[in-house]
């Protein structure tokens, strides 16, 4: 008999991704791309099948937006997943300085 206590509020990363199947998900890639789509499925390597996809790519000419019906996304290139998020973030760097030093 195991005496290991489990915390019911803890969740493993793949369990969280599994709960997102059928929902919209925002994916920030390691490159200058962000992808928003409906998650259809994934594997242990977090390779994902998405449908109704919008790809946002930052280029020197500005932001390029591409619509795709369905994609297979290589999980090796994913930096962050945001469940339930519909649009790409506008990420801002904020630096706080303390001049009392």
TORGUKE-86658 format. One record per residue: residue number from 1; x, y negated, z negated of N, C-alpha, C, CB in turn. Coordinates in steps of 0.05 Angstrom, whole numbers, plus 5000, padded with zeros to 4 digits. Glycine has a CB too. Layout:
N
+-----+-------+--------+------+--------+---------+------+-------+--------+------+--------+---------+------+
!  nr ! neast ! nnorth !  nup ! caeast ! canorth ! caup ! ceast ! cnorth !  cup ! cbeast ! cbnorth ! cbup !
+-----+-------+--------+------+--------+---------+------+-------+--------+------+--------+---------+------+
! NUM !     X !      Y !    Z !      X !       Y !    Z !     X !      Y !    Z !      X !       Y !    Z !
...
+-----+-------+--------+------+--------+---------+------+-------+--------+------+--------+---------+------+
//
This chain:
101
+-----+-------+--------+------+--------+---------+------+-------+--------+------+--------+---------+------+
!  nr ! neast ! nnorth !  nup ! caeast ! canorth ! caup ! ceast ! cnorth !  cup ! cbeast ! cbnorth ! cbup !
+-----+-------+--------+------+--------+---------+------+-------+--------+------+--------+---------+------+
!   1 !  5017 !   5023 ! 5000 !   5000 !    5000 ! 5000 !  5018 !   4975 ! 5000 !   4981 !    5000 ! 4976 !
!   2 !  5012 !   4957 ! 5017 !   5029 !    4933 ! 5020 !  5020 !   4911 ! 5001 !   5027 !    4922 ! 5049 !
!   3 !  5040 !   4898 ! 4989 !   5034 !    4877 ! 4970 !  5040 !   4850 ! 4982 !   5049 !    4881 ! 4944 !
!   4 !  5044 !   4849 ! 5009 !   5050 !    4824 ! 5022 !  5025 !   4806 ! 5023 !   5062 !    4829 ! 5050 !
!   5 !  5028 !   4782 ! 5013 !   5005 !    4763 ! 5014 !  5004 !   4749 ! 5041 !   5007 !    4743 ! 4991 !
!   6 !  4981 !   4746 ! 5052 !   4978 !    4732 ! 5077 !  4962 !   4706 ! 5072 !   4964 !    4749 ! 5098 !
!   7 !  4969 !   4686 ! 5087 !   4956 !    4661 ! 5084 !  4935 !   4659 ! 5107 !   4976 !    4637 ! 5085 !
!   8 !  4910 !   4659 ! 5101 !   4890 !    4659 ! 5122 !  4890 !   4633 ! 5139 !   4862 !    4663 ! 5110 !
!   9 !  4902 !   4612 ! 5129 !   4903 !    4587 ! 5144 !  4927 !   4586 ! 5163 !   4904 !    4563 ! 5126 !
!  10 !  4945 !   4605 ! 5162 !   4968 !    4605 ! 5180 !  4960 !   4619 ! 5206 !   4992 !    4620 ! 5168 !
!  11 !  4972 !   4609 ! 5228 !   4965 !    4620 ! 5254 !  4991 !   4622 ! 5270 !   4944 !    4603 ! 5269 !
!  12 !  4995 !   4643 ! 5285 !   5018 !    4647 ! 5301 !  5015 !   4631 ! 5328 !   5023 !    4677 ! 5307 !
!  13 !  5037 !   4623 ! 5340 !   5035 !    4607 ! 5365 !  5018 !   4620 ! 5387 !   5062 !    4601 ! 5375 !
!  14 !  5023 !   4646 ! 5392 !   5008 !    4660 ! 5413 !  4978 !   4663 ! 5406 !   5020 !    4687 ! 5418 !
!  15 !  4972 !   4664 ! 5380 !   4944 !    4664 ! 5372 !  4930 !   4638 ! 5379 !   4941 !    4670 ! 5342 !
!  16 !  4945 !   4616 ! 5375 !   4934 !    4590 ! 5382 !  4929 !   4587 ! 5412 !   4952 !    4567 ! 5372 !
!  17 !  4948 !   4596 ! 5428 !   4945 !    4596 ! 5457 !  4922 !   4614 ! 5465 !   4971 !    4605 ! 5471 !
!  18 !  4919 !   4637 ! 5452 !   4897 !    4655 ! 5458 !  4869 !   4642 ! 5453 !   4899 !    4680 ! 5442 !
!  19 !  4868 !   4625 ! 5432 !   4843 !    4611 ! 5426 !  4836 !   4590 ! 5447 !   4844 !    4598 ! 5399 !
!  20 !  4856 !   4583 ! 5464 !   4852 !    4562 ! 5484 !  4842 !   4573 ! 5511 !   4877 !    4547 ! 5489 !
!  21 !  4840 !   4600 ! 5513 !   4831 !    4611 ! 5539 !  4803 !   4601 ! 5544 !   4832 !    4642 ! 5538 !
!  22 !  4799 !   4592 ! 5568 !   4773 !    4580 ! 5577 !  4770 !   4551 ! 5571 !   4751 !    4595 ! 5563 !
!  23 !  4790 !   4539 ! 5558 !   4789 !    4511 ! 5550 !  4810 !   4495 ! 5567 !   4794 !    4507 ! 5520 !
!  24 !  4807 !   4469 ! 5566 !   4826 !    4451 ! 5579 !  4851 !   4449 ! 5562 !   4813 !    4422 ! 5584 !
!  25 !  4874 !   4448 ! 5574 !   4899 !    4446 ! 5560 !  4918 !   4428 ! 5575 !   4912 !    4475 ! 5557 !
!  26 !  4933 !   4412 ! 5560 !   4952 !    4394 ! 5571 !  4980 !   4405 ! 5566 !   4949 !    4365 ! 5559 !
!  27 !  4996 !   4408 ! 5587 !   5022 !    4420 ! 5586 !  5043 !   4399 ! 5594 !   5024 !    4445 ! 5603 !
!  28 !  5062 !   4395 ! 5576 !   5085 !    4377 ! 5583 !  5108 !   4395 ! 5589 !   5091 !    4358 ! 5559 !
!  29 !  5119 !   4391 ! 5613 !   5140 !    4408 ! 5623 !  5167 !   4397 ! 5615 !   5139 !    4410 ! 5654 !
!  30 !  5188 !   4413 ! 5618 !   5216 !    4403 ! 5612 !  5225 !   4383 ! 5632 !   5235 !    4427 ! 5612 !
!  31 !  5213 !   4383 ! 5656 !   5219 !    4364 ! 5677 !  5201 !   4339 ! 5673 !   5216 !    4376 ! 5705 !
!  32 !  5199 !   4323 ! 5693 !   5182 !    4299 ! 5693 !  5154 !   4305 ! 5701 !   5194 !    4277 ! 5710 !
!  33 !  5143 !   4328 ! 5695 !   5116 !    4336 ! 5702 !  5099 !   4341 ! 5678 !   5117 !    4361 ! 5721 !
!  34 !  5073 !   4335 ! 5681 !   5053 !    4343 ! 5661 !  5031 !   4356 ! 5677 !   5043 !    4318 ! 5645 !
!  35 !  5018 !   4376 ! 5665 !   4998 !    4391 ! 5678 !  4973 !   4393 ! 5659 !   5008 !    4419 ! 5686 !
!  36 !  4950 !   4388 ! 5671 !   4925 !    4391 ! 5656 !  4908 !   4411 ! 5672 !   4910 !    4363 ! 5652 !
!  37 !  4897 !   4431 ! 5658 !   4881 !    4451 ! 5672 !  4866 !   4468 ! 5652 !   4897 !    4468 ! 5690 !
!  38 !  4849 !   4486 ! 5662 !   4834 !    4505 ! 5646 !  4850 !   4531 ! 5645 !   4806 !    4510 ! 5657 !
!  39 !  4857 !   4539 ! 5620 !   4873 !    4563 ! 5616 !  4856 !   4588 ! 5621 !   4884 !    4564 ! 5588 !
!  40 !  4864 !   4605 ! 5640 !   4850 !    4630 ! 5646 !  4863 !   4653 ! 5632 !   4850 !    4635 ! 5676 !
!  41 !  4890 !   4652 ! 5628 !   4904 !    4674 ! 5615 !  4934 !   4668 ! 5613 !   4900 !    4700 ! 5630 !
!  42 !  4947 !   4685 ! 5597 !   4976 !    4682 ! 5593 !  4988 !   4709 ! 5584 !   4982 !    4660 ! 5571 !
!  43 !  5015 !   4711 ! 5585 !   5028 !    4735 ! 5576 !  5046 !   4729 ! 5552 !   5044 !    4748 ! 5599 !
!  44 !  5062 !   4748 ! 5544 !   5079 !    4745 ! 5521 !  5102 !   4724 ! 5526 !   5092 !    4771 ! 5514 !
!  45 !  5107 !   4718 ! 5551 !   5127 !    4698 ! 5557 !  5115 !   4671 ! 5561 !   5143 !    4706 ! 5583 !
!  46 !  5090 !   4668 ! 5556 !   5073 !    4644 ! 5559 !  5073 !   4635 ! 5588 !   5084 !    4622 ! 5541 !
!  47 !  5076 !   4654 ! 5607 !   5069 !    4648 ! 5635 !  5039 !   4645 ! 5635 !   5079 !    4670 ! 5655 !
!  48 !  5029 !   4624 ! 5648 !   5000 !    4618 ! 5647 !  4987 !   4617 ! 5674 !   4996 !    4592 ! 5633 !
!  49 !  4962 !   4626 ! 5675 !   4945 !    4622 ! 5698 !  4925 !   4600 ! 5691 !   4931 !    4649 ! 5707 !
!  50 !  4925 !   4579 ! 5707 !   4908 !    4556 ! 5703 !  4891 !   4551 ! 5727 !   4924 !    4531 ! 5695 !
!  51 !  4867 !   4541 ! 5723 !   4850 !    4533 ! 5746 !  4841 !   4504 ! 5742 !   4825 !    4551 ! 5748 !
!  52 !  4831 !   4492 ! 5764 !   4822 !    4464 ! 5763 !  4845 !   4446 ! 5752 !   4796 !    4461 ! 5747 !
!  53 !  4868 !   4448 ! 5765 !   4892 !    4436 ! 5755 !  4898 !   4409 ! 5767 !   4916 !    4455 ! 5761 !
!  54 !  4908 !   4391 ! 5750 !   4918 !    4365 ! 5759 !  4947 !   4364 ! 5749 !   4902 !    4341 ! 5748 !
!  55 !  4965 !   4359 ! 5768 !   4994 !    4356 ! 5762 !  5002 !   4327 ! 5764 !   5011 !    4374 ! 5781 !
!  56 !  5015 !   4317 ! 5743 !   5024 !    4289 ! 5743 !  5055 !   4290 ! 5743 !   5014 !    4274 ! 5717 !
!  57 !  5067 !   4277 ! 5762 !   5096 !    4277 ! 5764 !  5106 !   4248 ! 5766 !   5105 !    4293 ! 5789 !
!  58 !  5125 !   4242 ! 5749 !   5137 !    4215 ! 5749 !  5160 !   4215 ! 5769 !   5148 !    4207 ! 5721 !
!  59 !  5158 !   4197 ! 5789 !   5178 !    4195 ! 5810 !  5188 !   4166 ! 5810 !   5167 !    4202 ! 5838 !
!  60 !  5209 !   4161 ! 5825 !   5220 !    4133 ! 5827 !  5199 !   4114 ! 5840 !   5246 !    4133 ! 5844 !
!  61 !  5180 !   4125 ! 5855 !   5159 !    4109 ! 5868 !  5135 !   4105 ! 5849 !   5150 !    4121 ! 5894 !
!  62 !  5134 !   4119 ! 5827 !   5111 !    4117 ! 5809 !  5102 !   4145 ! 5802 !   5089 !    4101 ! 5822 !
!  63 !  5077 !   4146 ! 5793 !   5066 !    4172 ! 5785 !  5051 !   4185 ! 5808 !   5047 !    4168 ! 5760 !
!  64 !  5058 !   4209 ! 5814 !   5045 !    4225 ! 5835 !  5025 !   4244 ! 5822 !   5066 !    4240 ! 5853 !
!  65 !  5001 !   4244 ! 5833 !   4980 !    4262 ! 5822 !  4972 !   4282 ! 5844 !   4955 !    4245 ! 5813 !
!  66 !  4973 !   4308 ! 5837 !   4967 !    4329 ! 5855 !  4945 !   4347 ! 5843 !   4992 !    4346 ! 5862 !
!  67 !  4924 !   4352 ! 5858 !   4902 !    4369 ! 5849 !  4906 !   4397 ! 5862 !   4874 !    4358 ! 5858 !
!  68 !  4903 !   4418 ! 5845 !   4906 !    4445 ! 5854 !  4883 !   4462 ! 5843 !   4934 !    4457 ! 5844 !
!  69 !  4875 !   4482 ! 5859 !   4853 !    4500 ! 5850 !  4862 !   4519 ! 5828 !   4842 !    4516 ! 5874 !
!  70 !  4885 !   4532 ! 5832 !   4895 !    4552 ! 5813 !  4925 !   4554 ! 5815 !   4881 !    4579 ! 5818 !
!  71 !  4938 !   4558 ! 5793 !   4967 !    4561 ! 5793 !  4976 !   4583 ! 5773 !   4981 !    4534 ! 5786 !
!  72 !  4999 !   4593 ! 5778 !   5013 !    4610 ! 5759 !  5037 !   4594 ! 5749 !   5022 !    4639 ! 5771 !
!  73 !  5038 !   4588 ! 5724 !   5059 !    4570 ! 5713 !  5079 !   4587 ! 5698 !   5046 !    4549 ! 5694 !
!  74 !  5105 !   4583 ! 5704 !   5126 !    4597 ! 5690 !  5130 !   4585 ! 5662 !   5153 !    4595 ! 5706 !
!  75 !  5126 !   4601 ! 5642 !   5127 !    4592 ! 5614 !  5154 !   4582 ! 5606 !   5118 !    4613 ! 5596 !
!  76 !  5175 !   4590 ! 5620 !   5202 !    4582 ! 5614 !  5207 !   4552 ! 5617 !   5222 !    4597 ! 5631 !
!  77 !  5190 !   4538 ! 5632 !   5193 !    4510 ! 5637 !  5176 !   4492 ! 5620 !   5187 !    4504 ! 5666 !
!  78 !  5161 !   4504 ! 5601 !   5142 !    4489 ! 5584 !  5157 !   4477 ! 5560 !   5119 !    4506 ! 5575 !
!  79 !  5153 !   4451 ! 5554 !   5164 !    4438 ! 5531 !  5143 !   4436 ! 5508 !   5174 !    4410 ! 5538 !
!  80 !  5118 !   4431 ! 5515 !   5098 !    4427 ! 5495 !  5070 !   4433 ! 5506 !   5099 !    4399 ! 5483 !
!  81 !  5053 !   4445 ! 5490 !   5025 !    4450 ! 5497 !  5007 !   4433 ! 5478 !   5018 !    4480 ! 5494 !
!  82 !  4987 !   4421 ! 5490 !   4968 !    4405 ! 5474 !  4940 !   4416 ! 5480 !   4970 !    4374 ! 5481 !
!  83 !  4929 !   4433 ! 5463 !   4902 !    4444 ! 5467 !  4881 !   4422 ! 5466 !   4896 !    4465 ! 5446 !
!  84 !  4862 !   4425 ! 5485 !   4839 !    4406 ! 5485 !  4844 !   4379 ! 5496 !   4829 !    4404 ! 5458 !
!  85 !  4869 !   4374 ! 5505 !   4875 !    4347 ! 5515 !  4870 !   4346 ! 5545 !   4904 !    4340 ! 5509 !
!  86 !  4857 !   4325 ! 5554 !   4849 !    4323 ! 5582 !  4868 !   4307 ! 5599 !   4821 !    4311 ! 5583 !
!  87 !  4880 !   4286 ! 5588 !   4896 !    4268 ! 5604 !  4924 !   4267 ! 5594 !   4884 !    4240 ! 5605 !
!  88 !  4943 !   4260 ! 5611 !   4971 !    4258 ! 5602 !  4975 !   4235 ! 5583 !   4990 !    4255 ! 5626 !
!  89 !  4994 !   4239 ! 5565 !   5000 !    4218 ! 5546 !  5017 !   4196 ! 5558 !   5016 !    4230 ! 5522 !
!  90 !  5014 !   4173 ! 5546 !   5033 !    4152 ! 5552 !  5051 !   4151 ! 5527 !   5019 !    4123 ! 5558 !
!  91 !  5075 !   4163 ! 5530 !   5092 !    4165 ! 5507 !  5109 !   4140 ! 5504 !   5111 !    4190 ! 5510 !
!  92 !  5109 !   4129 ! 5480 !   5125 !    4105 ! 5475 !  5145 !   4111 ! 5453 !   5106 !    4082 ! 5467 !
!  93 !  5169 !   4101 ! 5457 !   5190 !    4103 ! 5437 !  5189 !   4079 ! 5419 !   5218 !    4107 ! 5450 !
!  94 !  5186 !   4083 ! 5393 !   5185 !    4061 ! 5374 !  5208 !   4065 ! 5355 !   5158 !    4061 ! 5358 !
!  95 !  5225 !   4045 ! 5353 !   5248 !    4045 ! 5335 !  5244 !   4025 ! 5313 !   5274 !    4040 ! 5351 !
!  96 !  5246 !   4034 ! 5288 !   5244 !    4016 ! 5265 !  5271 !   4011 ! 5254 !   5225 !    4028 ! 5244 !
!  97 !  5277 !   3986 ! 5250 !   5304 !    3978 ! 5239 !  5300 !   3965 ! 5212 !   5319 !    3959 ! 5259 !
!  98 !  5318 !   3972 ! 5195 !   5318 !    3960 ! 5168 !  5341 !   3941 ! 5166 !   5319 !    3981 ! 5146 !
!  99 !  5337 !   3914 ! 5166 !   5359 !    3896 ! 5166 !  5369 !   3890 ! 5137 !   5352 !    3870 ! 5179 !
! 100 !  5360 !   3905 ! 5118 !   5369 !    3900 ! 5091 !  5396 !   3913 ! 5086 !   5348 !    3910 ! 5071 !
! 101 !  5407 !   3927 ! 5105 !   5432 !    3941 ! 5102 !  5455 !   3922 ! 5106 !   5435 !    3964 ! 5121 !
+-----+-------+--------+------+--------+---------+------+-------+--------+------+--------+---------+------+
//
